[in-house]
Amino acid sequence: MKPVNKPMPFNYEKRVTVPSKVIFRELLGEAVVLNLGNEKYYSLDDIGTRVWNLLTGSATIHQAYQALLAEYDVEPDVLRKDLDDILDNLLENELIALADAEQPG
């Protein structure tokens, strides 16, 4: 039996950053993300674009999670699993990096 490759749970107190080799362009609610490092591009539908904007524009992953929970009719556990899957995929494709949240002060 093959082991299931499950993503690790993420620390939601981290923040998402976009590496300089990644270009994001939005048009009419959808988006394209280009990784110049591997020359691959990825398309995002309207929900994927909203998730990207919240993840990359929030102080922490938790803040993005809370905003998504308020905007969409989804159970908290389902959203957490889906968001973990998305983060895992974005990291695997080197489209984002995780950093410590900036401390106020």
C-alpha positions in Angstrom: 0.0 0.0 0.0 1.4 3.4 -1.0 1.5 6.1 1.6 -0.8 9.0 1.0 1.1 12.3 0.5 -0.9 14.7 2.7 0.2 18.3 3.1 1.5 19.4 6.5 -0.7 21.7 8.5 0.5 25.3 8.1 1.3 27.8 10.7 -1.4 30.4 10.1 0.5 33.1 11.9 3.0 33.2 9.0 2.5 35.5 6.1 2.6 34.7 2.4 5.2 36.5 0.2 5.7 36.3 -3.5 9.2 35.6 -4.8 10.6 38.2 -7.3 10.7 35.5 -10.0 6.9 35.3 -9.9 4.6 37.6 -11.9 0.9 37.9 -11.2 -1.5 39.6 -13.6 -5.3 40.0 -13.1 -7.8 40.6 -15.8 -11.6 40.7 -15.4 -11.5 38.8 -12.1 -9.3 36.0 -13.3 -5.5 35.8 -13.2 -2.4 34.4 -14.6 0.7 33.6 -12.4 4.0 33.1 -14.2 7.0 31.6 -12.5 10.0 32.9 -14.5 12.3 30.4 -12.7 10.7 27.4 -14.4 8.9 29.2 -17.2 5.5 27.7 -16.2 2.3 29.7 -16.0 -0.8 29.0 -14.0 -4.3 30.3 -14.5 -6.7 31.2 -11.6 -10.4 31.4 -11.8 -12.3 34.1 -9.9 -12.2 32.3 -6.6 -8.6 31.3 -7.0 -7.8 34.9 -7.7 -9.6 36.1 -4.6 -7.7 33.5 -2.5 -4.4 34.6 -4.0 -5.2 38.3 -3.3 -6.2 37.6 0.3 -3.2 35.3 0.9 -0.7 37.8 -0.6 -2.3 40.9 0.8 -3.0 39.9 4.4 -0.7 40.3 7.4 -1.1 36.5 8.2 -2.6 33.4 6.6 -5.0 33.4 9.5 -6.3 36.9 8.5 -6.9 35.6 4.9 -8.6 32.5 6.4 -10.9 34.7 8.5 -11.8 36.8 5.4 -12.6 33.8 3.3 -14.7 32.3 6.1 -16.7 35.5 6.2 -17.1 35.7 2.4 -17.9 32.1 1.5 -20.5 29.7 2.7 -18.0 27.0 3.9 -17.4 25.0 7.1 -14.3 26.1 8.9 -12.7 22.6 8.8 -13.4 22.3 5.1 -11.9 25.8 4.4 -8.8 24.9 6.5 -8.2 21.7 4.6 -8.7 23.5 1.2 -6.5 26.4 2.2 -3.8 23.9 3.3 -4.0 22.1 0.0 -3.8 25.4 -1.9 -0.8 26.6 0.1 0.9 23.2 -0.4 0.4 23.5 -4.2 1.6 27.1 -4.4 4.7 26.3 -2.3 5.4 23.1 -4.4 5.3 25.2 -7.6 7.5 27.9 -6.0 4.8 30.6 -6.5 4.9 31.7 -2.9 7.1 31.6 0.2 6.2 31.8 3.9 7.7 34.3 6.2 7.3 35.4 9.8 4.5 37.9 10.2 5.7 41.5 10.6 5.5 42.7 14.2 3.9 46.0 14.8 6.1 48.5 16.4 
